[in-house]
Amino acid sequence: MYDTIEQFLSSNAIFTLPTLLGYWDGLVMTVQLVFLSLIIGFFLAVPLAIMRNSRNLLINRSVWLFTYIFRGTPLLVQLYIIYYGVAYIEGIQESMFWPIVREAFYPCLFAFVLNTAAYTTEIFRGAIAATPRGEIEAAKAYGMSYSQCMRRITLPSAFRRALPAYSNEVIFMLHASSIASVVTIVDLTGAARDVYAKYYAPFEAFSFVALIYLCLTFCLVFGFKTLEKRWHAHLRPLQS
């Protein structure tokens, strides 16, 4: 048995300083991938959700087709198609984009962005469609235009309703980012795979990474719960 945590760490090769630095680099890569994917995907999803609620069938169905494809196929397959398929586009290797495309990070980011944008679009579409008719009519009665009503009334109200569902999408994106290691990106899972290959200690390596993912998920859940309490404060019953 180990008397202290220091003795336990020093007795296990996977907890040496170089290995822990490898885990840290993997954590930074994971957070970077997930953060950029969610930010870019969010800003793509908002206008797409508005277009998805459009009465113009061409606009509506075009966005529906996009969301249907990326929600109906596995993220891993999408990543493979983008990572391996882009290189075979005629002229891409001679173009100015090749130095970017040949790096695994950017095709992976592109796949993650499109996937999370598709799911987020449908989440926001439902939240926008669920906006009470009375709020929209009240905005029109005040003389607001469609864009003013959307910006001041519909979207803020929709974001509050969409928050619980969107929090699940953020957590899903964090967990799904583990597949980035299949295209040579050393994220958290890739770091654990490297440790396993070097020390033949799969249980310790992947258990440690699972603990890190668990901590990240807890932080996300806590953050979204705090936002929900703040944004939904008006729904709580008044304290007597």
N, C-alpha and C positions, 0 to 999 in steps of 0.2 A: 504494500500500500504506500501511497505518497502522503507525506506529512504536510506539504504545502503545494500550492499551485505552481510555484517556481520549479520544484522538483519534478512535477508532472511534465511541465513544458520542456525542461532541459533533458528529460529522458526520452522524448519523442522527437525524432529527426524532422518531422513535418512542421514543427514549431520553431525551427531555427530562424534567425533574422532574415536570411535571403528568401526563405519560403514565405514568411509573413509579409515581406515586401512584395513578393509575387501576388499574394492575396490582395494586398492594398492596391496594386496596379490593376488587378482584375476588378476590384470594387469601383475604382475610379472610372474604368472603361464602362462598366455596367451602368453606373449612375449617369454618365455622359450620354450613352446611347438612349437610355430610357427618357431622360430629361429632354433631350433634343427631339426625340420622336413625339413625345406628348405635346411639347410646345408647338412644333410645326403642324402636327396633326390637329391640334385644337384650332389653330387659326385657319386651317383648311376646312375643318368640319363646320364651323359657324356659317360661312356663306353657302356651303353645300347643303346644310340643313334648311336654310331659308329657301334655296332653290328646290329642295325636295318637297317643300310644301307649296310650291308654285302651282297655279292652275293651268299653266302652260304644259301640255303633255310632253312636248319635246324636251323641255328642261327637266321636268319631273322624272321622266323615264330614263333620261341619260344618267342622272344621279343615282336613280334606283339600280341601273345596270352596274354602275361602279361599285355600289355597296353590296350588291348581290354577289358579284364575282369575288370580292375580297373577304366577304363574310362566309362565303360558301366553299372556299378552298383553304386548306391548312396553311398556316403561316410558314411552316418549313418548306412547303412546295413553292410558295411565292418567293421565298428567299433563294432557293436553288435556281428558279427561273431567272430572277433578276441578276444574281451573282454570276451564273454561268452563261446566261443567254445574252446579256448586253455585250460581252466580248465578241460575239459572233455577228453583231450588226455590221453590215458592210460599211467600211470606211471609219469605223469608230476608233480603230487602233492607230489610224493616221491623223485623227482629229485632235484638237486642243483639249478635249475632255478625257483622253485616255489616261493621262497621269492621275486623274481623280478616280476614274472608273476602275482602274486596275487595283486600287487599294480596297481591301475588303470592307473597310469601315463604311464607305459611302454607299455601296450597293445594299449593305445591311441596313443602314439608316433609312435608305429609300424604301425598302421593303417594310420596315417597321412603321414608317410614317404613313404609307398608303393603307396598311392594315388598321392601325389605330384610328386613322381618319374615317375609314368606312364605318367602324363600330360607333365612333363618337357622333358621326353624322346621324345615324339612326337614333341614338339616344337623344340628341338635341331635337331631331325632327318630332319625336313623340312628345317631348316637353313643350315645344312650340305649338303643336296641334292641340295640346291639352290646356292652353291658355283660356281662361274663362271668357266667354263672349262679352260679358258685361264690362270687363276691363278694356277691351278693344273699342267697344261702343262709347265708353266714357272718354277715351282718348280722342276719338273722332269728334265727339261733342265739344271738346275743348279746341278743336280746330287743328289737331295734329295731322301731318301728312303720314303716308304709309311708312316712310323711312324714320320719321320722328317717333311714331308709335312703336315701330320695331326696336329702335334703339333705347327708348326710355321706358317702355312698358313690357313688351313681349319678351325680349331677350333677358332682361334682369329676372323677370318672373320665371322664365323657362330654365335659367341657370340654377335657380334655387330648387326647382322640382327635379332637375336632372342630376343634382349633386350625388345622391346615394348610388345611382346607377353608374355615374361617371367614376366614382371612387372604385367601384369594382373593375372598371376598364383599366384604370391606372395600375391596380394590383395585378391584374391579368398581364398587362404589358411588362411589368417588372419580372414576373415569372417566365413569360414567353421569351424574354431577352436571353435566357440561358441557351437558346439554340444558336446564338451568334457564334459559339465556339466551333460549330461544324464548318464554318467558312474561315477558319484560321484566326479568328479574333480571340484574344486571350482575355475573356471577361472572367467573372467569378467562377463559372463552371469550367472554363478553359484552364484557369489557374489550378483548380482541384484536379483536373485531368493530368496536368503536368506533374503535380505532386504524386499522383497515383503512379504515373509512368516512371518516376524517378525512385520512389521509395516503396512501391508495391504496398501501399497502405490505403486501399479504397475507402474503407469504413471511416477512418479518421479524416481523410481529405474531404470527402463529400458530406460527412456529418458537420464538419466545421463550416463549410459553405452553406449548408442548409440552415445552420444557426444564424449566419449573417443575413440570409434572405428573410428569415423569420424576424429578425430585428428591424430590417428595412420595412417589412410589411407592417409591423407594429407601429412604427413611426408614421407611416402613411395613414393607417387606420385612425390613429390618434389625431393627426392633422385634419382629416376629413370630418371626424366627429366634432372637433372644435369648430370648424367652419359651419357644420350643420346647426350646432347650437346657436351660433351667432346669426346665421341667415334665417333660421326658422324660429327666432326668439318670439316673433309676433304671433306664432301659432300656439305657444304654450299658454296654459290657463293662468290668469292673473292670480298672484298670491294675495290672500286676504290679510 
